[in-house]
Amino acid sequence: MAGAKRVAARRGAWICFADECGQTLRPLKASTWAPRGITPIVVVTAAGNVRVSVAGLVCYRPGERSRLVYRTMTHRGRKGEPKGFREHDFARLLDAADQQLQAPIVLIWDGLNAHKSARMRTLIAARPWLRVYQLPSYAPELTPVEKIWSAMKRSLANLPARNAGTLAAAVKNRLKKMQYRHGLIDAYLTGTGLSPPAPT
């Protein structure tokens, strides 16, 4: 992590943490309000293999507001349909971040197979503005993106989404709200034990 910070400072780069998550039609259960003696019942549709996958980047640079960049993919259980993000999908996400941030990127992510495959290494090498560092094995506490996913899933608790479209819209709605709460994104970084970059 220290090496990534030094490289980012030297190159004037953004430090971007990346991660993925998924949400199905079966929401988290959470406490809620109801008249005394009347137990609320939330009817959900958990049938099928519907899943909304999300890949996101939480981005920091001194003197800039923090950013959340993400893409979603909806899997409706159809034959041959990808169930999650592949190398070219990650590359498109990184290209979108490059367009938004307009500066070099130091990327920090985990050891997912698609992150370290030969194809991904080729895609990374073709992007001179990108430097990549891998997190230690199973270290979710070191990435603020995990806290984004946790908050998103809590906000979807008890949500009776009936189909893929409704679920995808709800996921995007929650993430879009977080995009505009820059102090919240900084707080998630601080929650990892790290600190947002100090303004220069």
C-alpha positions in Angstrom: 0.0 0.0 0.0 2.9 2.4 0.8 4.4 1.8 -2.6 1.1 2.6 -4.3 0.9 5.9 -2.3 4.5 6.8 -3.3 3.9 6.1 -7.0 0.6 8.1 -6.9 2.3 11.1 -5.3 5.1 11.0 -7.8 2.9 10.8 -10.8 0.1 13.0 -9.6 -2.2 10.0 -9.9 -5.5 9.0 -8.5 -5.5 6.1 -6.1 -8.4 3.9 -7.0 -9.6 0.9 -5.0 -11.6 -1.6 -7.1 -14.0 -4.4 -6.1 -17.1 -6.3 -7.2 -20.3 -7.5 -5.6 -23.7 -8.9 -6.5 -27.3 -8.6 -5.4 -30.1 -11.1 -6.0 -33.9 -10.9 -5.6 -33.5 -12.3 -2.1 -32.9 -9.1 0.0 -31.2 -8.9 3.4 -33.6 -9.1 6.3 -33.7 -6.0 8.6 -35.8 -4.7 11.5 -38.6 -2.4 10.6 -41.5 -0.5 12.1 -45.1 -1.9 12.4 -48.1 -1.5 14.7 -47.7 -3.4 17.9 -48.9 -7.0 17.5 -48.8 -6.9 13.7 -45.7 -8.7 12.3 -44.8 -7.1 8.9 -44.5 -9.6 6.1 -42.4 -8.7 3.0 -43.2 -10.8 0.0 -40.1 -11.2 -2.2 -39.4 -13.0 -5.5 -36.4 -15.2 -5.0 -37.0 -17.6 -7.8 -34.6 -18.0 -10.7 -31.0 -16.9 -11.1 -31.5 -13.1 -11.4 -28.4 -11.3 -10.2 -27.2 -7.7 -10.6 -23.4 -7.6 -10.5 -21.6 -4.3 -9.8 -17.9 -3.4 -10.3 -16.8 -0.2 -8.7 -13.8 2.1 -8.1 -13.5 4.5 -5.1 -11.0 7.2 -6.2 -8.9 9.7 -4.2 -6.4 12.4 -5.1 -5.1 15.4 -3.1 -7.1 18.5 -3.8 -9.9 16.7 -5.6 -13.3 15.5 -4.4 -13.5 11.8 -4.0 -15.2 9.8 -6.7 -17.2 6.6 -7.0 -17.2 5.1 -10.5 -19.2 2.0 -11.2 -20.8 -0.2 -13.8 -23.6 -2.8 -13.4 -24.4 -6.0 -15.3 -27.7 -7.8 -15.0 -27.8 -11.6 -15.3 -31.4 -12.9 -15.9 -30.5 -16.6 -15.9 -30.4 -17.0 -19.7 -28.2 -19.6 -21.2 -24.8 -18.3 -22.2 -25.3 -15.0 -20.4 -22.2 -13.9 -18.4 -22.8 -14.1 -14.7 -20.2 -11.5 -13.7 -17.5 -9.1 -15.0 -14.8 -10.4 -17.2 -11.5 -8.9 -18.2 -12.9 -6.8 -21.1 -15.6 -5.5 -18.7 -13.0 -4.4 -16.2 -11.0 -2.7 -18.9 -14.1 -0.7 -20.0 -14.6 0.4 -16.4 -11.0 1.5 -16.1 -11.3 3.4 -19.5 -14.4 5.1 -18.2 -12.5 6.1 -15.0 -9.6 7.4 -17.1 -12.1 9.6 -19.1 -13.6 11.0 -15.9 -10.4 11.5 -13.9 -8.2 12.8 -16.7 -5.0 11.8 -14.8 -2.9 8.6 -14.2 -4.5 5.9 -12.1 -2.9 3.7 -9.4 -5.3 0.8 -9.1 -5.5 -1.4 -5.9 -7.6 -4.6 -6.1 -7.7 -8.1 -4.9 -6.4 -11.4 -6.4 -9.6 -12.4 -8.3 -8.6 -14.7 -11.2 -9.9 -12.2 -13.7 -7.7 -9.5 -12.2 -4.4 -11.4 -12.7 -5.1 -13.5 -15.8 -2.8 -13.3 -18.8 -5.5 -11.4 -20.7 -5.9 -8.9 -18.0 -2.2 -8.3 -17.8 -2.2 -7.6 -21.5 -5.0 -5.1 -21.2 -3.2 -3.4 -18.3 0.1 -3.2 -20.3 -1.8 -1.5 -23.1 -2.7 1.4 -20.8 0.4 3.4 -19.9 -1.6 5.7 -17.5 -2.4 2.7 -15.3 -0.3 1.1 -12.5 -1.7 -1.9 -10.6 -1.1 -3.2 -7.0 -2.7 -6.3 -5.5 -4.1 -6.4 -2.0 -3.0 -9.2 0.4 -5.0 -12.4 0.3 -8.5 -11.8 1.7 -8.2 -8.3 3.1 -11.7 -6.8 2.7 -11.0 -4.5 5.6 -8.3 -2.7 3.5 -10.7 -1.5 0.7 -13.3 1.2 1.1 -15.3 -0.3 -1.8 -16.4 -3.1 0.6 -18.0 -0.4 2.8 -19.8 1.0 -0.2 -21.3 -2.5 -1.0 -22.2 -3.0 2.7 -24.1 0.3 2.8 -25.8 -0.4 -0.5 -27.0 -3.9 0.6 -28.3 -2.5 3.9 -30.3 0.1 2.0 -31.8 -2.7 -0.1 -32.9 -4.7 3.0 -36.5 -5.9 2.8 -36.8 -4.6 -0.7 -39.5 -6.6 -2.5 -38.0 -6.4 -6.0 -40.1 -8.5 -8.4 -37.8 -8.7 -11.4 -34.3 -7.9 -12.8 -35.3 -4.4 -14.0 -36.6 -3.3 -10.6 -33.6 -4.7 -8.8 -31.1 -3.1 -11.2 -32.8 0.3 -10.9 -32.7 0.1 -7.1 -29.0 -0.8 -7.1 -28.2 2.1 -9.4 -30.4 4.5 -7.4 -28.5 3.7 -4.1 -25.1 4.0 -5.8 -25.9 7.3 -7.5 -26.9 8.8 -4.2 -23.5 7.8 -2.7 -21.7 9.4 -5.7 -22.8 12.8 -4.5 -21.8 12.3 -0.9 -18.1 12.9 -1.1 -17.6 13.1 2.6 -19.2 9.7 3.0 -16.7 8.2 0.5 -13.8 9.8 2.5 -15.3 8.3 5.7 -15.2 4.9 4.1 -11.5 5.3 3.4 -10.9 6.4 6.9 -12.8 3.4 8.2 -10.1 1.1 6.6 -7.5 2.7 8.9 -6.1 4.8 6.0 -6.6 8.5 5.5 -7.8 10.5 2.5 -5.0 12.3 0.8 -4.2 15.6 2.3 -4.8 18.6 0.0 -1.6 19.9 -1.6 
